[in-house]
Amino acid sequence: MTTLRRLHGWLVATQYGLVGLALIIGAGAGLGAVVFRYLILAITNLVTGRDDFSDAGRVASLHLPALGPWFLLLAPVVGGLLYGPLVYRFAPEARGHGVPEVMLAVARNGGRIPARVAAVKSLASALCIGTGGSVGREGPIVQIGSALGSSIGQWLRVPEHRLRLMVACGAAGGISATFDAPVAGVFFALEIILRAFTAEAFGVVVISSVTANVIAHALVGHDHVLQLPAYSLGSAAELPLYAVLGLAAGVVGWGFARFLYLVEDVCDRVWRGPEWLRPTVGGVLLGAVLLALPQMYGVGYPVLESAVSGSYTLGLLLLLLVGKMVATSFTIGIGGSGGVFAPSLFVGGMLGTAFGVVAQAAFPGLALSPGAFGLVGMAAVFAAASHAPIAAALIVFELTGQYAVILPLLVAVALATGLSHLISRDTIYTRKLLRRGIDIDESMVAREGRG
């Protein structure tokens, strides 16, 4: 017992113990990200007959060919019938995109997140995405990793300031392992979850992020969720166009956040039945969107890759942009479980590529590449929606590995974030909390004052 008490004291009170905890949480988050990924693939394959369903022309190869395209109307209804009662009964926190709940836990609850959230969020989000929910898997893995870090910390009874760091370690590890982007994972945790930069926080979050990345590599290899082509800046004359794109992305990112919660408000006002049934009935609305635009089924990474690679016309790019905003908003509004990170990247990719197509036609002498504008648009819209410019820029930079795109990337991200912040101080994450009367900025100021 004496040895166990000494080990507990070492873990809880020393810097070396904190490093050890960061390693454990990173390993757990990396493993969790891999398990969550394969869970989504397994459910998607079970439902549709393939690992990722995004092609409207392949309905005939589904497990239920007799239904034809009407399968798209049925899948979200069946999915809602499965994950709706699960979330309602075991973990209401698992509803929605998850990141605001983690931010709230850090700002107001001392980093305490119920342990059951990780399990329920994994299954509910996998069911939602696998049956057509037009949301991402990055938000859920942030909540899953954070719940893991919080559970370990609560079990060891670590002090609150250290528990918050452990939550951030789990979030960073989840992003790092999912995107194969360890640096972006670090800054996502610092900018969005902790909303503060300290030497101690940076060090342990880096350790956790790198560990999660190593674990994911060992299990699945260097397998990016997005396979993006390499683009570069042709000449400095292109930079003003990227600046204009950044301003456009600032408006679109802000508008996406507003539209998302407008749809959720409408769903709240209209629905009068039991909450566990809401995803099932609301699945009819989502299914109608999928029936009209099957590319909205699931996360949509193959569609995003095709768009950035130049496979779509201008009209289709704009249709997919609007369609993703509608499909994601319906998925969240009806009580679905999944993230808004990937949808933000999707909307930005469509906006940027469409902008690039127009710019290419208007300035033929510059030899512009619409795909390069698509990559920059991905980061700019997410930066505008989240007010997290460093994480947004790094995620695209790490996905492409191209330093040549860094100048237009930084210009667009800075302008998008600045314009969005001028329009509104809330983000796609904090707005959910503000609508409940919770201002986490005030909570952090009060916490720092007590400290």
Order of alpha helices (4+ residues) and beta strands (2+ residues): alpha-alpha-alpha-alpha-alpha-alpha-alpha-alpha-alpha-alpha-alpha-alpha-alpha-alpha-alpha-alpha-alpha-alpha-alpha
